[in-house]
Each structure stands twice: as structure tokens, then as C-alpha cells.
Amino acid sequence: MRPIRLEMQAFGPYAGNEVVDFRRLGERRFFLIHGPTGSGKTSVLDAICYALYGKSSGAERDVREMRSHHSSDNLSTQVVLDFSAGRESYRVWRRPEQEVPGRRTPIRADATLWQRTGIDDDSADGSVVATGLTKVTARIEGTLGFEADQFRQV
């Protein structure tokens, strides 16, 4: 699995919309995520793991706690990850369950997985291959060949 582009909205320490474009790394096989304590390094890993599996990168962090405390109430928490597995490209979108002021019930968690034809068009979703939390997770596990607990060990 190779991450291509990660978009986080109201996620972790990121109050707004943040994009990490892994294409800027070119064909490098290894890269380092570094920065001062509290700069959001673990949140990037949490966002990737959450996008793929609906779980944080560490068992001690609950996904319900991933919403940014700094974001405005009307901004939905969500993550979009474009990634490749073998010769195929995918886009996964996930939204955790979240409370919204003025609503009696929380917005439900949801997920969609698309298979994409290219990695260069950020706006093109592709064709839907799975919807819903369980189906998206199962399809990603089948595509990548490992579950969240195995992914977190890397």
C-alpha cells in the first residue's frame, strides 16, 4: 500500500482542512514524518489508519476523540485517503460519528471506497466499490491483505 494523498478535515489538531500530498516524495520508498512534539505527526498516522480501517493508529486512542477541539461546530470531521495497492488506485472516505450542535442525534459514522483510474486528478472519485463501515473495511482488508492490528505493527 502506498499513500498518495491524505485530506483531513477537523481531525486531531487540524481545525480546518489539511492535505498531505505524498506524490511530492516521488518514487522514494521510505520517508520520515518528523517535527516537534505536538505538531501532528501521530495524527497523520491516525488519519491514514482511520481512513483504511476506521480505527486510530494506537489502541489507546478512540476514534470518537479524533475530532479537533479547535474546529468550528459546522465543520464535519472526515478523512479522505487516496492510495495504491499493486497496480490499482483507490480513494476511501470516512466520517466518524459526531455530535452537532442543534441536532438531537449525532451524525452517524459512514464510509465509501472508490476504485480510481488515475492518481493525478484529485477531484475524480472513480467507481464505487463499497459503501458502509463494514463493507469498506472488509474490502480494504481483502485488498491490502491485513487487518488494522497488523497494519498498526508496521
Buried (B, 14 or more C-beta within 10 A) or exposed (E): BBBBBBBBBBBBBBBEBBEBEBEEEEEEEEEEEEEEEEEBBBBBBBBBBBBBBBBBBEEEBEBBEBBBEEBEEEBEBBBBBBBBEEEEBBBBBBBBBBEEEEEEEEBEBBBBBBBBEEBEEBEEBBEEBBBEBEBBBBBBBEBBEBBBEEBBEE
